[in-house]
């Protein structure tokens, strides 16, 4: 079965050979987004709070352009380069969802593309 992908013209261009998202039945698997400004193609300036907001703006564009909303998100994976940034990321994260919240995993990583402090991927479900 060929892959069915989703692309957001409002999201940043992929910095590698991947799609913004891929459909598997009713599940939309969104690729990880970093805090890239779609207008410039460059990483934004700012702390992890500002970066997390930009990441969610990018993810929301992909989700909405695929015909879903952030209320359809069922799982998030968060990657931080420093767990000392967890509280700041979590504060922004809490403004992007309503209860019941999606499942989430947060891990520390050695590095992220372009020197980002945070990357988030998610899964959303149609219907």
KOLGU-800355 format. One record per residue (C-alpha): residue number from 1; x, y, z. Coordinates in nm, 3 decimals. Example, Ala and Ser with C-alpha at 12.3 -4.5 7.8 and 13.67 -1.06 7.14 Angstrom:
<node seq="1" xx="1.230" yy="-0.450" zz="0.780"/>
<node seq="2" xx="1.367" yy="-0.106" zz="0.714"/>
This chain:
<node seq="1" xx="0.000" yy="0.000" zz="0.000"/>
<node seq="2" xx="0.152" yy="0.337" zz="-0.097"/>
<node seq="3" xx="0.209" yy="0.594" zz="0.175"/>
<node seq="4" xx="-0.044" yy="0.870" zz="0.209"/>
<node seq="5" xx="0.122" yy="1.186" zz="0.332"/>
<node seq="6" xx="0.011" yy="1.526" zz="0.457"/>
<node seq="7" xx="0.188" yy="1.852" zz="0.383"/>
<node seq="8" xx="0.131" yy="2.196" zz="0.531"/>
<node seq="9" xx="0.212" yy="2.497" zz="0.316"/>
<node seq="10" xx="0.211" yy="2.693" zz="0.646"/>
<node seq="11" xx="0.479" yy="2.472" zz="0.801"/>
<node seq="12" xx="0.854" yy="2.494" zz="0.749"/>
<node seq="13" xx="1.013" yy="2.306" zz="0.463"/>
<node seq="14" xx="1.150" yy="1.968" zz="0.567"/>
<node seq="15" xx="1.526" yy="1.979" zz="0.625"/>
<node seq="16" xx="1.562" yy="1.621" zz="0.506"/>
<node seq="17" xx="1.392" yy="1.346" zz="0.306"/>
<node seq="18" xx="1.073" yy="1.316" zz="0.510"/>
<node seq="19" xx="0.707" yy="1.422" zz="0.500"/>
<node seq="20" xx="0.538" yy="1.658" zz="0.742"/>
<node seq="21" xx="0.308" yy="1.370" zz="0.831"/>
<node seq="22" xx="0.199" yy="1.026" zz="0.714"/>
<node seq="23" xx="-0.146" yy="0.870" zz="0.738"/>
<node seq="24" xx="-0.184" yy="0.511" zz="0.860"/>
<node seq="25" xx="-0.557" yy="0.444" zz="0.853"/>
<node seq="26" xx="-0.717" yy="0.699" zz="1.087"/>
<node seq="27" xx="-0.384" yy="0.787" zz="1.252"/>
<node seq="28" xx="-0.176" yy="1.084" zz="1.146"/>
<node seq="29" xx="0.192" yy="1.046" zz="1.241"/>
<node seq="30" xx="0.351" yy="1.391" zz="1.243"/>
<node seq="31" xx="0.725" yy="1.418" zz="1.198"/>
<node seq="32" xx="0.916" yy="1.594" zz="1.470"/>
<node seq="33" xx="0.912" yy="1.970" zz="1.440"/>
<node seq="34" xx="1.183" yy="2.202" zz="1.561"/>
<node seq="35" xx="1.143" yy="2.578" zz="1.615"/>
<node seq="36" xx="1.202" yy="2.674" zz="1.254"/>
<node seq="37" xx="1.029" yy="2.988" zz="1.133"/>
<node seq="38" xx="0.849" yy="2.888" zz="0.810"/>
<node seq="39" xx="0.899" yy="3.236" zz="0.665"/>
<node seq="40" xx="1.279" yy="3.229" zz="0.696"/>
<node seq="41" xx="1.361" yy="2.859" zz="0.718"/>
<node seq="42" xx="1.583" yy="2.940" zz="1.014"/>
<node seq="43" xx="1.572" yy="2.847" zz="1.381"/>
<node seq="44" xx="1.405" yy="3.121" zz="1.586"/>
<node seq="45" xx="1.586" yy="3.311" zz="1.858"/>
<node seq="46" xx="1.462" yy="3.271" zz="2.211"/>
<node seq="47" xx="1.448" yy="3.052" zz="2.515"/>
<node seq="48" xx="1.291" yy="2.708" zz="2.531"/>
<node seq="49" xx="0.948" yy="2.861" zz="2.599"/>
<node seq="50" xx="0.960" yy="3.061" zz="2.276"/>
<node seq="51" xx="1.101" yy="2.761" zz="2.092"/>
<node seq="52" xx="0.824" yy="2.534" zz="2.225"/>
<node seq="53" xx="0.558" yy="2.781" zz="2.109"/>
<node seq="54" xx="0.710" yy="2.786" zz="1.758"/>
<node seq="55" xx="0.725" yy="2.405" zz="1.752"/>
<node seq="56" xx="0.355" yy="2.386" zz="1.842"/>
<node seq="57" xx="0.268" yy="2.650" zz="1.580"/>
<node seq="58" xx="0.442" yy="2.430" zz="1.321"/>
<node seq="59" xx="0.272" yy="2.112" zz="1.443"/>
<node seq="60" xx="-0.069" yy="2.278" zz="1.459"/>
<node seq="61" xx="-0.034" yy="2.391" zz="1.097"/>
<node seq="62" xx="0.037" yy="2.033" zz="0.987"/>
<node seq="63" xx="-0.249" yy="1.889" zz="1.194"/>
<node seq="64" xx="-0.500" yy="2.149" zz="1.076"/>
<node seq="65" xx="-0.396" yy="2.127" zz="0.711"/>
<node seq="66" xx="-0.455" yy="1.751" zz="0.737"/>
<node seq="67" xx="-0.814" yy="1.825" zz="0.847"/>
<node seq="68" xx="-0.774" yy="1.761" zz="1.221"/>
<node seq="69" xx="-0.739" yy="1.976" zz="1.534"/>
<node seq="70" xx="-0.508" yy="1.966" zz="1.833"/>
<node seq="71" xx="-0.800" yy="1.803" zz="2.020"/>
<node seq="72" xx="-0.741" yy="1.499" zz="1.796"/>
<node seq="73" xx="-0.385" yy="1.451" zz="1.927"/>
<node seq="74" xx="-0.347" yy="1.127" zz="2.123"/>
<node seq="75" xx="0.032" yy="1.107" zz="2.182"/>
<node seq="76" xx="0.330" yy="1.342" zz="2.194"/>
<node seq="77" xx="0.701" yy="1.269" zz="2.215"/>
<node seq="78" xx="0.911" yy="1.560" zz="2.340"/>
<node seq="79" xx="1.288" yy="1.578" zz="2.298"/>
<node seq="80" xx="1.488" yy="1.827" zz="2.506"/>
<node seq="81" xx="1.860" yy="1.892" zz="2.491"/>
<node seq="82" xx="1.853" yy="1.983" zz="2.861"/>
<node seq="83" xx="1.608" yy="1.850" zz="3.120"/>
<node seq="84" xx="1.658" yy="2.176" zz="3.310"/>
<node seq="85" xx="1.424" yy="2.318" zz="3.040"/>
<node seq="86" xx="1.143" yy="2.076" zz="3.130"/>
<node seq="87" xx="0.942" yy="2.323" zz="3.341"/>
<node seq="88" xx="0.952" yy="2.594" zz="3.072"/>
<node seq="89" xx="0.853" yy="2.347" zz="2.799"/>
<node seq="90" xx="0.580" yy="2.200" zz="3.020"/>
<node seq="91" xx="0.432" yy="2.544" zz="3.092"/>
<node seq="92" xx="0.385" yy="2.607" zz="2.719"/>
<node seq="93" xx="0.272" yy="2.249" zz="2.655"/>
<node seq="94" xx="-0.007" yy="2.296" zz="2.911"/>
<node seq="95" xx="-0.148" yy="2.589" zz="2.711"/>
<node seq="96" xx="-0.172" yy="2.388" zz="2.388"/>
<node seq="97" xx="-0.403" yy="2.109" zz="2.507"/>
<node seq="98" xx="-0.712" yy="2.070" zz="2.721"/>
<node seq="99" xx="-0.808" yy="1.782" zz="2.949"/>
<node seq="100" xx="-0.806" yy="1.497" zz="2.893"/>
<node seq="101" xx="-0.447" yy="1.551" zz="2.784"/>
<node seq="102" xx="-0.270" yy="1.334" zz="2.525"/>
<node seq="103" xx="-0.021" yy="1.073" zz="2.641"/>
<node seq="104" xx="0.334" yy="1.205" zz="2.644"/>
<node seq="105" xx="0.694" yy="1.094" zz="2.669"/>
<node seq="106" xx="0.974" yy="1.343" zz="2.736"/>
<node seq="107" xx="1.339" yy="1.248" zz="2.698"/>
<node seq="108" xx="1.674" yy="1.424" zz="2.700"/>
<node seq="109" xx="1.886" yy="1.395" zz="2.388"/>
<node seq="110" xx="2.247" yy="1.486" zz="2.311"/>
<node seq="111" xx="2.152" yy="1.725" zz="2.031"/>
<node seq="112" xx="1.882" yy="1.831" zz="1.785"/>
<node seq="113" xx="1.892" yy="1.961" zz="1.426"/>
<node seq="114" xx="2.022" yy="2.315" zz="1.379"/>
<node seq="115" xx="2.095" yy="2.346" zz="1.752"/>
<node seq="116" xx="1.730" yy="2.350" zz="1.861"/>
<node seq="117" xx="1.657" yy="2.309" zz="2.232"/>
<node seq="118" xx="1.329" yy="2.121" zz="2.174"/>
<node seq="119" xx="1.166" yy="1.896" zz="1.914"/>
<node seq="120" xx="0.817" yy="1.749" zz="1.936"/>
<node seq="121" xx="0.644" yy="1.481" zz="1.730"/>
<node seq="122" xx="0.285" yy="1.372" zz="1.768"/>
<node seq="123" xx="0.016" yy="1.130" zz="1.663"/>
<node seq="124" xx="-0.343" yy="1.242" zz="1.598"/>
<node seq="125" xx="-0.652" yy="1.031" zz="1.528"/>
<node seq="126" xx="-0.929" yy="1.110" zz="1.282"/>
<node seq="127" xx="-1.283" yy="1.069" zz="1.412"/>
